[in-house]
Amino acid sequence: MARVWDVPVQDSTRVRDARVAVEHAARLTEFDEARTASAALVATELATNLLKHGRGGRLLIEVVPEPEAADGGEPARLVQIAAIDHGPGIPDVAAALGDGFTTTSSLGAGLGTCRRVADSFALHSTPGRGTVALARIGAGARAAVPAVCGLRAGGISLPFGGAEYSGDAWAWVRDGDRVTLLLADGLGHGRQAAHASTAAVEALRRSAHLPPAEALGRLDTALRGTRGAAVAVAQVDTGTGTFRFAGLGNAGAWLWEGDAWHCLLSRPGIVGVHRPRTLREDVRAWGSDRVLLLHSDGLPSRTRPTSAPDLLTADPAVLAAVTLRDSGSAARPARDDTTVAVLAPVPREGR
């Protein structure tokens, strides 16, 4: 099940909470003492910077998957730490990433340390709107942004009401030239919802060779006896340059194509409870300028992803985190578990 640590950072006592949470995540990932210490240092620095920012924010800590092979085997897992705020932002990101940089009005001190210690680190900030800092730490050798077949994926999850488990889940699987991204939103929230979305992820591993509509049929059988879930399945065949999408329920899907976001429609239904007899796939060409974003219904339906060029080529989890941040605020908390997952090409040199 998708275990997520949501740590609101509004005062100095929460810095310790952030460190403890990341140590728990490190134990689940079987980190050794040195890697656990690295993860704890990054969490401490990011939480401290949220306070120094002046308005606080939240740390979302979770264990995220590298791409899974359809032929079995447990994928490598990374501890992901995302610091998200609605503060004044950072006017000079390059300067903020230098060791020892600090101001009294924006994030800064410690970010250079985070970039040096983490296996991968990304920072995005918009003056007046806020900042997202995202770090990943692996158990072994340094891990870059997870990528396969020239594609990268990343996601972010926020459990409803600070719950331990999110009822949403996302995963991606490779079978030959096919890369499949799934987002499942278990009905309701809590452990039973998480049980349904986890069943969808496990079934995907056995269905990665199938096109999305057929895969949804397999998932429907696998989820019988659970609460059921809204599920979106997207697949890119890098050999033929083909994109396919099919969804059931109110999971949202957006495709960046032709310099605009296009909404991909799912059919009404609940996987595992009620599936239409036939499912239509949306089939399109896939190219190096495409980006796919999936989200659960914790995100307001009116939400349209950003068109900022630097985010379209950023670490996919950063685009996911910015989308999550910009959809709400402290005065407008999430109404349900919320997950955003992004699939995008590895940027070309100079792009």
C-alpha positions in Angstrom: 0.0 0.0 0.0 1.1 3.6 -0.7 2.6 4.8 2.6 3.0 8.6 2.6 4.3 10.8 5.4 2.7 14.2 5.2 4.5 16.5 7.6 3.2 20.1 7.8 6.1 22.3 8.8 4.8 25.4 10.7 7.1 25.5 13.7 10.5 24.1 14.7 9.1 21.0 16.4 8.1 19.6 13.0 11.8 19.5 11.8 12.3 16.5 14.1 9.1 15.0 12.8 10.4 15.2 9.3 13.6 13.5 10.2 11.8 10.7 12.0 9.5 10.2 9.1 12.3 9.9 6.6 14.1 7.4 8.9 11.0 5.2 8.8 10.8 5.4 5.0 14.5 4.5 4.9 13.9 1.4 7.0 11.2 0.3 4.6 13.6 0.6 1.8 16.3 -1.3 3.7 18.8 1.6 3.7 22.1 1.1 5.5 23.1 3.5 8.2 25.0 5.9 5.9 22.1 6.2 3.4 19.6 6.7 6.2 21.8 9.5 7.6 21.9 11.1 4.1 18.1 11.0 3.8 17.7 12.4 7.3 20.0 15.2 6.5 18.1 16.2 3.4 14.8 16.1 5.2 16.1 18.2 8.0 17.6 20.8 5.6 14.4 21.0 3.6 12.2 21.3 6.7 14.4 24.0 8.2 14.3 26.0 4.9 10.5 25.8 4.9 10.6 27.6 8.3 13.2 30.1 7.2 11.1 30.9 4.2 8.8 32.6 6.7 5.5 31.0 5.9 6.1 27.3 6.4 4.9 24.5 4.1 4.8 20.7 4.0 7.1 17.8 3.4 5.7 14.8 1.6 7.9 11.7 2.0 7.2 8.5 0.2 8.9 5.5 -1.3 8.6 5.7 -5.1 9.3 2.9 -7.7 11.8 2.8 -10.5 10.3 1.3 -13.6 9.2 -2.3 -13.2 9.9 -5.0 -15.6 7.0 -7.1 -16.8 9.0 -10.3 -16.5 9.0 -10.0 -12.7 11.5 -9.0 -10.1 11.2 -6.4 -7.4 12.0 -2.9 -8.7 14.4 -0.7 -7.0 12.8 1.8 -4.7 13.8 5.4 -3.8 12.9 7.6 -0.9 11.4 10.8 -2.3 11.3 14.0 -0.2 9.2 16.9 -1.6 9.2 20.3 0.1 6.2 22.4 -1.0 5.2 25.9 -0.1 3.0 28.8 -1.2 5.6 31.4 -0.1 7.3 34.3 -1.8 9.6 32.2 -3.9 13.2 32.5 -4.8 14.3 35.3 -7.2 17.7 33.7 -8.0 17.5 29.9 -8.0 21.1 29.5 -9.2 22.4 31.5 -6.2 20.1 29.6 -3.8 21.7 26.3 -4.8 25.2 27.5 -3.8 26.4 26.1 -0.4 26.0 28.6 2.4 23.5 30.9 0.6 20.9 32.3 2.9 18.4 35.1 3.0 15.7 36.0 5.5 13.0 36.2 2.9 13.4 33.0 0.8 14.5 29.5 0.8 18.3 29.1 0.6 20.5 27.8 3.3 21.1 24.1 3.0 19.8 23.7 -0.6 23.4 23.3 -1.9 23.9 20.5 0.7 20.7 18.8 -0.4 21.8 18.8 -4.0 25.2 17.4 -3.1 23.9 14.7 -0.8 20.8 13.5 -2.7 21.0 11.1 -5.6 18.8 13.5 -7.6 17.7 17.0 -6.7 15.5 19.5 -8.4 14.2 23.0 -7.5 11.5 25.1 -9.0 10.4 28.5 -7.7 8.1 31.2 -9.0 8.3 34.6 -7.2 4.9 35.2 -5.5 3.6 31.6 -6.0 6.0 29.4 -4.0 8.7 26.8 -4.3 9.0 23.0 -4.8 12.3 21.3 -3.8 12.4 17.6 -4.6 15.1 15.0 -3.6 15.5 11.3 -4.1 17.8 9.0 -2.3 18.4 5.4 -3.2 19.8 2.4 -1.2 22.8 1.8 -3.4 24.6 3.6 -6.2 23.6 7.1 -7.0 20.3 7.1 -8.9 19.2 9.7 -11.5 15.7 10.5 -12.3 14.1 7.1 -13.1 14.1 6.6 -16.9 13.6 3.8 -19.4 13.2 3.6 -23.2 13.9 7.3 -23.4 11.0 8.1 -21.0 10.9 9.5 -17.5 8.1 9.2 -14.9 7.4 10.8 -11.5 4.6 11.4 -9.1 3.5 12.9 -5.9 0.8 11.8 -3.4 -1.0 13.6 -0.6 -3.2 11.5 1.7 -6.5 12.9 2.8 -6.5 14.4 6.3 -2.9 13.4 7.1 -3.7 9.6 6.9 -0.8 7.2 6.9 -1.9 5.5 3.6 -3.1 7.1 0.4 -6.0 5.4 -1.3 -4.4 6.4 -4.6 -1.4 4.7 -6.3 0.6 5.0 -9.4 3.1 2.8 -11.1 4.9 2.3 -14.4 5.9 -0.9 -16.1 8.1 -1.7 -19.2 7.5 -4.6 -21.6 9.8 -4.5 -24.5 9.3 -1.1 -26.3 6.0 -0.5 -24.4 6.0 1.7 -21.3 2.7 1.8 -19.4 1.7 4.3 -16.7 -1.2 3.6 -14.4 -3.0 5.8 -11.8 -5.6 4.1 -9.6 -7.9 5.9 -7.2 -9.4 3.5 -4.7 -13.1 4.3 -3.9 -13.1 6.5 -0.7 -9.9 6.8 1.2 -8.0 5.0 3.9 -6.7 1.4 4.1 -9.6 -0.2 2.1 -9.1 2.3 -0.7 -5.4 1.7 -0.6 -6.0 -2.1 -0.8 -8.0 -1.6 -4.1 -5.4 0.7 -5.7 -2.5 -1.6 -4.7 -4.4 -4.5 -6.3 -4.5 -2.5 -9.5 -0.7 -1.9 -9.4 0.0 -5.6 -8.8 -2.3 -6.6 -11.7 -0.6 -4.1 -14.0 2.7 -6.0 -13.7 0.9 -9.0 -15.2 -0.8 -7.0 -18.0 2.0 -4.7 -19.3 2.1 -6.5 -22.6 -1.6 -5.6 -23.3 -3.0 -2.4 -24.7 -4.8 -0.2 -22.1 -8.3 -1.3 -22.8 -7.4 -5.0 -22.5 -5.3 -4.3 -19.4 -8.4 -2.6 -17.8 -10.3 -5.8 -18.3 -7.6 -7.8 -16.5 -7.6 -5.2 -13.7 -11.4 -5.4 -13.4 -11.1 -9.1 -12.6 -8.3 -8.5 -10.2 -10.2 -5.9 -8.2 -13.3 -8.0 -7.7 -13.9 -8.2 -4.0 -12.3 -4.8 -3.3 -14.0 -1.4 -3.1 -13.0 -0.9 -6.7 -11.1 2.0 -8.2 -11.1 4.7 -10.9 -8.2 3.8 -13.1 -6.4 5.5 -15.9 -3.9 3.5 -18.1 -1.7 5.1 -20.7 0.9 3.4 -22.8 3.7 4.6 -25.1 5.1 2.2 -27.7 8.5 3.8 -28.3 9.2 1.4 -31.3 6.2 2.6 -33.3 5.8 6.1 -31.7 2.2 5.3 -30.7 0.3 6.5 -27.6 -2.8 4.8 -26.3 -5.1 5.7 -23.4 -8.1 4.2 -21.7 -9.7 5.1 -18.4 -12.7 4.1 -16.2 -14.0 6.5 -13.5 -13.1 10.0 -12.6 -9.3 9.8 -12.9 -8.1 12.8 -14.9 -5.8 12.7 -17.9 -4.1 15.4 -19.9 -1.8 15.2 -22.9 0.5 18.0 -23.9 0.4 18.0 -27.7 0.8 20.7 -30.3 1.7 23.4 -27.7 -1.5 22.9 -25.7 -3.0 20.5 -23.1 -5.7 18.2 -24.3 -8.1 16.5 -21.9 -8.4 12.7 -22.4 -11.8 11.3 -21.6 -12.4 8.2 -19.4 -15.6 6.2 -19.5 -18.0 6.1 -16.5 -17.5 3.1 -14.3 -15.6 1.6 -11.4 -12.9 -1.0 -12.1 -13.8 -4.1 -10.0 -17.4 -3.1 -9.6 -18.9 -1.9 -12.9 -17.1 -2.1 -16.2 -18.7 -1.3 -19.6 -18.8 -4.2 -22.0 -16.5 -2.4 -24.4 -13.8 0.2 -23.9 -12.6 2.7 -26.5 -9.0 3.6 -26.6 -7.7 7.1 -27.5 -4.8 6.4 -30.0 -2.4 9.2 -31.1 1.1 9.7 -32.2 3.8 10.1 -29.5 6.7 12.4 -30.0 9.6 14.0 -28.1 7.4 17.1 -27.4 4.6 15.1 -25.6 3.9 15.1 -21.9 1.3 13.0 -20.1 -0.2 14.0 -16.8 -2.7 11.8 -14.8 -4.4 12.8 -11.6 -6.9 11.5 -9.1 -10.1 13.4 -8.3 -8.6 15.0 -5.2 -7.5 17.6 -7.8 -10.4 19.9 -8.8 -11.8 19.0 -12.2 -11.2 22.5 -13.4 -7.4 22.2 -12.9 -5.4 22.6 -16.1 -1.7 21.8 -15.8 0.9 24.6 -16.3 2.2 25.4 -19.7 5.5 26.8 -18.4 8.3 25.5 -20.8 10.7 25.0 -17.9 8.2 22.7 -16.1 7.3 20.7 -19.2 11.0 19.6 -19.4 11.6 19.4 -15.7 11.8 16.3 -13.5 8.3 14.8 -13.9 7.8 14.7 -10.1 8.4 18.4 -10.0 5.7 19.1 -12.5 3.4 16.8 -10.5 4.3 18.7 -7.3 3.7 22.1 -8.8 0.4 20.9 -10.2 -0.6 19.7 -6.7 0.5 22.9 -5.0 -1.2 25.2 -7.4 -4.5 23.4 -7.2 -5.0 24.3 -3.5 -3.8 26.3 -0.5 -3.9 26.2 3.3 -7.3 27.8 3.1 -8.5 25.3 0.6 -7.2 21.9 1.7 -7.5 18.7 -0.4 -10.9 17.1 -0.3 -9.7 13.5 -0.9 -6.5 11.6 -1.4 -4.6 13.4 -4.3 -2.0 11.9 -6.6 -0.5 13.3 -9.7 1.8 11.2 -12.0 3.6 12.4 -15.1 5.3 10.6 -18.0 7.6 12.6 -20.3 10.5 12.1 -22.7 14.0 12.4 -21.5 14.9 16.0 -22.6 17.3 16.2 -25.5 20.6 18.0 -25.0 20.0 21.8 -25.2 16.3 21.5 -24.8 
